[in-house]
Amino acid sequence: MNQDILTRGSPSLGIVDSASGADDEVSDLLSLRPERLVDYVGQQEVVDTLKIAIEAAIYRKEPLEHVLFHGPPGLGKTTLAHIIAREMGGRLTVTSGPALEKGGDLIGILTHLEEGDIFFVDEIHRLPKTVEEFLYPAMEDFAVDFVFDKGIHARSHRYRLNRFTLVGATTRVGLLSAPLRDRFGLFRSLDFYAAEDLVRIIQRSAAILDVSIDADGALALALRSRGTPRIVNRLLKRVRDYAQVRGDGRINQAIVETALTLEGVDSRGLTGLDRRYLKTIIDYYHGGPVGIEAIAATLQEEADTLVDVVEPFLLKIGLVTRTSSGRKASEEAFEHLGYAVQKKMF
C-alpha cells in the first residue's frame, strides 16, 4: 500500500492522502494494513455496520456519521480509520488526545479540514476538558465559536467548518465523558481475534512480506499472538528474521516455537511482563486479591500500563479475575506457571 504521508505544523498531526508516495515514506506496519473493508479480516459485525453506513453516506452524498471505536490496543482501530478515509474518498488527518493540549491546537486542525475529510483522534479519552468542549459544536453543528477581547468588549464569532467525520479511538471507553460519547453516531467495540482469523492475517501478511509459512506454523504463531493483529504481525517479522538467519527461510511450527521462546513469548502468548504480573500476585500476595496500585508498585510499572496492556488479555483467557477486593490469579494461572494450586481457606 503506497500512501503519501504529509505532516504539517506539529509532528503529532499527520495528513494521509490517497495519492501514492515514495516507498521510503511507507512504514512496514502501514504496508500490512488492508486498504478496503473487503480485505479486512475479523470483527465481522463492525465491518458489516461500517459497510452499510458508508454505502448509505455515499448514496446520500454526505459525510459519514462520527464513529467511535473502543477496545484493547492493536485490534485495528487505526486501520479502520484509514479504511474509512479510503472508502469515503477523503483525506485522513491523524492526531491523538494527549497531543491536543490547547483549544487552539484543535481549532487549527478543524479549520483546515476540507469537505468529507476524516479526522482521526487516537486515545480520545485523554483529551483535556477545555479541548473537548470545542468538539461539541464542531461535531453537532460543524462550527467553532471564538471569543475576541475581554470584559465588556468581548465579542463572540461562530466560524463555519466544512462537514467532516470524526473517528475516535479509545482503550478506556469508561473515561469518556457522556456529552462526548453521545455525539458519536456509530459506536462499536473491537474484541480479541479468534485463532482462525489470525491465521488468515498471518497468511496475508506472509504473502506481502514474501515469506513462506505452513499451516502448522501459522496456527502456532496465531496461538501465541494474544488475539491481536498488531502483535501477530510483529511476531511474524521476528520469526521471519530467525528463519532466514538460523533456517532455510521457511517458517514451520518448530521455527515458530524456537524463535518465540527466544523472544520470551510462551505457548499461550504471555510475555515476560505478563508472567511477572502473575508471579507478583502469587508470590507476594498469595494469589490475591490485591489492588492494581499495589501490583504496579511491586513491579515498578505504571498502573495504566497494566490495566491497558497486560490485564485485558489475561482476563480474556481466564488467568486473572477481578473482584471487589482486587485482582486474583486463577487456578489456571498457577498451573501454567508451574505452581501448586493453593487450597481455598475457610
C-alpha angles and dihedrals in degrees: 000000000000116000131163111236115199125184121202125189106330123040087228091067118075125180110201115201126199091231120103119261139191117291092240090061093060118084123219091243093053091047091059093053117104114244099208136038090243089064095045113110122213132354088088097176091051092048093048091050092050093047091055094044094047094047091048092049092049090048091053091041093232135117120277116260116263111279131210122194121188134179142097120317121280100026097115108273093133091042090055090052089055091048093049091053092050094045092048093044094234135125119264119226112193130199139135137238097250091050093061099075099157137032089244091062091058095042090052090057096042095051091054095052115110128214110294096009121149117230111198120196114186119203088014091173088073094063111125112250094243091053093045092057090060088059095060098074090033092058097040105034103014090239140109126209122226125195117207126200124350141262118002091353094056115130130186125216127185115214116203116226130206112257109267139164120243114210112192127190127193140169092198107049091168090067093060114104116243094239091056096041093050093055093067115095096198119044117180135169122214117211134194115285126251117242093251091056091048090051089056090050090049092051092049094046092045090055091051091047090045094235127137119233127169126221095260091049092049092050093047089052093046092053091054096048101084092239090287127125094206091056094044091054092047093049091045089060092049091049090047090054091050092047092051095047103035100024142028095281095263120112122224135159094275092051091049094050094046095045095047093046085057088051091052094248114135132207093280095044096258117152129208091269092051092052092045089052092053094042090051091056091046102039102035102028102029093245096313160213092216133152121253092239091058091050091048092050092050093048093040089230131127113267090226090057091054093045096046103034111021108030104050094066095039089052091046094055094040101247091122132033129197119224134174087262097049140270124340130192112232126229087254090059091053091051095045092053093044098252125140109252111253117238116239114257120221 
